[in-house]
């Protein structure tokens, strides 16, 4: 079964927002490469569980990249760094 990574990020956008490039690797396999706020949004989760200054972004984590049920994550952004307050690894909804 596949999983998801839910990152809780600050919603304070820089104005203007610089071009960003978020890269997420899991056990050496790139699973996301794109815009910093490019994950799947979940407005209902955000409204229920998060203060107004935060948003969640969800990224797919294929089960095939796990090794013996473990994952080593590398989350990087080279322009201004990665700022997140919470990370959850959840089973993907079917």
Phi, psi and omega in degrees: 000138180282166182232175176225147172255122177252115177259135174258117186245156173294140179266007179279110181273139175284144182236111359280153180286124179291159176297129183240160180214094179275133179234127177240124175241145179233116183050042176083358180255125178291122180250346175206138175211108182178201183299147182304321179257037186265003177285178178282126179282153177221077185303325180294316177298313181301315181293323183283318192247344188244150173289160185300343182273003184230151174225158176253149175227131184246134182236143180288141176231096182296139179300334183296340180271348178286145178239114184052038179078007183245155178218134172254114183261143171232119180241118184222151175211119192273348182278306181226010176085175181257126178238106175223150183258341183204146175223133177233140172249119186235155172294138179292141176286140181278000000 
